Amino acid sequence: MKKENLTVISQENLAPRIYRMKLKGESVRSMLTPGQFVHLKLGGRHPLLRRPISICDVEEDQLSIIYRVEGQGTSMLAEKKDGDTVDALGPLGEGFPITPSDDTALLIGGGVGIPPLYYLAKQLYDKGKRVKIILGFRRQEEMFLTEAFSRFGEVFVTTENGSCGTRGFVTDAIAKAGEFDVFYTCGPKPMLRAVEKAAGTNGYISLEERMGCGVGACLACVCDLKEAETDKSYVKACKDGPVFQAGEVVL
């Protein structure tokens, strides 16, 4: 984990309220595991807390993040221009494991849960794995990264209003994707709950939790374990996750 003022090298509006920012800095070279995140500090005293943003892609000393403008912090992030700097702490958290015995992986992402799966798809593809991807959006106008993901495998798109791909939710496309050995998913909790029920427990989920410190000190992102193996009945999404084995935590 390192703290560095990363330099903004590009900012792009991909869809309504969805932005892709590329940043540059030496600490980026240590961001090797997909599913980890960076904790960004915007402004001085306000907002006080950092914002956790997942790592979308890394190329040498360049980091790509994709975020949705939701409040004060992400609004300030969207105002950053080329040459500005962003106070970044990272990489943080535990990312997605890649198991040698699983040859076919199904990646399932919804909304801003999609970006961390891009770095994962890239690494799986580079390791010779077969990759299938399901991307869920509310409507066609909000779609992003669909063409980029097609570099790594077959892409199945779902939209809630049926404006593109399969009408419905990501779980409606799991049968179309066919057989797989392991699944990886990231998105809102109701989606994760539905995916876990439909796909089983041979997979990994990544939580989108609100975080305070990002390093396990404040307990703002505590999640209950389903079956505690020790006296400990909870985990911290920021430090023990955000990636957990399917079935491990209460969703």
Buried (B, 14 or more C-beta within 10 A) or exposed (E): BBEBEBBBBEBEEBBEBBBBBBBBBEBBEEBEBBBBBBBBBBEEEEBEBBBBBBBBBBEEBBBBBBBBBEEEBBEBBBEBEEEBBBBBBBBBBBBBBBEEEBEBBBBBBBBBBBBBBBBBBBBBBEEEBBBBBBBBBBBBEBBBBBEBBEEBBBBBBBBEEEBBBBEBBBBBBBEEBEEBBBBBBBBBBEBBEBBBEBBEEBBBBBBBBEBBBBBBEBEBBBBEBEEEEEEEEEBBBBBBBBBBEBBBBEB
